[in-house]
Amino acid sequence: MIIIFTRTMMTASLTTYLPTFLTTQGSSLWFAGASLTILEVSGMVGSFLAGPLSDRFGRRRILVISFITTPILMFLFVRVNNQFRIPLLTLLGFFAISVTPVILAIVMEIAPANRSFANGVYMAISFILSALSTLMIGLLSDLVDLRTTFLISACILPVGLPFIFLLPKSIKQTNKP
């Protein structure tokens, strides 16, 4: 749950509040909307690649890469001007959003006999934590500002990093000699 929560704090700030953040930073509404599209499309492309990459290199390794890379990209994104934001959004979408199938594969491996139940539990937890994260990001941005809130959400993601190592090894990794 901690892994999911720290991840949803990051993705909630990016997906829900990205257009608002960009317009408060002086971007046009068109640029803000296009930025959200770029973020989501790169996340979709990343999702197609993350699954096979996690099969080859390990699920935990892919999660670790995402949990390290995403906050760095977020810090850079918040600090640069518009001309550098599009490449950073592309990378952010790829690294932040693409790990959903990896987490789902871990859930399926944890409960091979009850995959539908495990998926339902994961989806319920993910939905609830995503809704709570969106509210928390909104409340925090009301207290401070969106720029600071984005930076705080970037700082929260690495908190989930140690918990990745508590996940069970994938079946492929446990069968190695």
Backbone hydrogen bonds, N-H to C=O, Kabsch-Sander energy under -0.5 kcal/mol:
donor,donor_aa,acceptor,acceptor_aa,energy
5,F,1,M,-2.9
6,T,2,I,-2.8
7,R,3,I,-1.9
8,T,4,I,-2.7
9,M,5,F,-2.1
10,M,6,T,-1.2
11,T,7,R,-2.7
12,A,8,T,-2.6
13,S,9,M,-1.4
14,L,10,M,-2.0
15,T,11,T,-3.2
16,T,12,A,-1.7
17,Y,12,A,-0.9
17,Y,13,S,-0.7
18,L,14,L,-0.9
21,F,17,Y,-2.8
22,L,18,L,-2.7
23,T,19,P,-2.2
24,T,20,T,-2.1
25,Q,21,F,-1.2
26,G,23,T,-1.2
27,S,22,L,-2.7
32,A,28,S,-2.3
33,G,29,L,-2.4
34,A,30,W,-2.7
35,S,31,F,-2.3
36,L,32,A,-1.6
37,T,33,G,-1.9
38,I,34,A,-2.5
39,L,35,S,-2.5
40,E,36,L,-2.5
41,V,37,T,-2.8
42,S,38,I,-2.4
43,G,39,L,-1.7
44,M,40,E,-2.2
45,V,41,V,-2.6
46,G,42,S,-2.4
47,S,43,G,-1.9
48,F,44,M,-1.5
49,L,45,V,-1.2
50,A,46,G,-3.0
51,G,47,S,-1.2
53,L,49,L,-2.1
54,S,50,A,-2.5
55,D,51,G,-1.9
56,R,52,P,-1.8
57,F,53,L,-3.2
58,G,54,S,-1.4
62,I,58,G,-1.7
63,L,59,R,-2.3
64,V,60,R,-2.6
65,I,61,R,-2.4
66,S,62,I,-2.2
67,F,63,L,-2.9
68,I,64,V,-1.6
69,T,65,I,-2.8
70,T,66,S,-2.3
72,I,68,I,-1.0
73,L,69,T,-2.5
74,M,70,T,-2.4
75,F,71,P,-2.6
76,L,72,I,-2.2
77,F,73,L,-2.7
78,V,74,M,-2.4
79,R,75,F,-1.2
80,V,76,L,-1.4
84,F,81,N,-1.5
85,R,81,N,-0.7
85,R,82,N,-0.7
86,I,82,N,-0.9
88,L,84,F,-1.5
89,L,85,R,-3.0
90,T,86,I,-2.2
91,L,87,P,-2.1
92,L,88,L,-3.0
93,G,89,L,-2.8
94,F,90,T,-1.9
95,F,91,L,-2.7
96,A,92,L,-3.2
97,I,92,L,-0.6
97,I,93,G,-1.4
98,S,93,G,-0.8
98,S,94,F,-0.6
100,T,97,I,-1.3
103,I,99,V,-2.4
104,L,100,T,-2.3
105,A,101,P,-2.2
106,I,102,V,-2.0
107,V,103,I,-2.3
108,M,104,L,-2.3
109,E,105,A,-2.1
110,I,106,I,-2.0
111,A,107,V,-1.4
114,N,111,A,-0.6
115,R,112,P,-0.5
118,A,114,N,-2.7
119,N,115,R,-2.7
120,G,116,S,-2.1
121,V,117,F,-2.5
122,Y,118,A,-2.7
123,M,119,N,-2.9
124,A,120,G,-2.4
125,I,121,V,-2.7
126,S,122,Y,-3.0
127,F,123,M,-2.6
128,I,124,A,-2.5
129,L,125,I,-2.8
130,S,126,S,-2.2
131,A,127,F,-2.2
132,L,128,I,-2.5
133,S,129,L,-2.6
134,T,130,S,-2.3
135,L,131,A,-2.0
136,M,132,L,-2.7
137,I,133,S,-2.8
138,G,134,T,-2.1
139,L,135,L,-2.8
140,L,136,M,-2.7
141,S,137,I,-2.5
142,D,138,G,-1.5
143,L,139,L,-1.7
144,V,140,L,-2.6
149,T,145,D,-2.2
150,F,146,L,-2.8
151,L,147,R,-1.8
152,I,148,T,-2.5
153,S,149,T,-2.6
154,A,150,F,-1.7
155,C,151,L,-1.6
156,I,152,I,-1.6
157,L,153,S,-1.4
159,V,156,I,-1.5
160,G,156,I,-0.5
160,G,157,L,-1.8
161,L,158,P,-1.1
163,F,160,G,-0.6
164,I,160,G,-0.8
164,I,161,L,-1.2
165,F,161,L,-0.7
165,F,162,P,-0.6
166,L,163,F,-0.9
167,L,164,I,-1.2
174,T,170,S,-2.1
175,N,171,I,-1.4
176,K,173,Q,-0.9
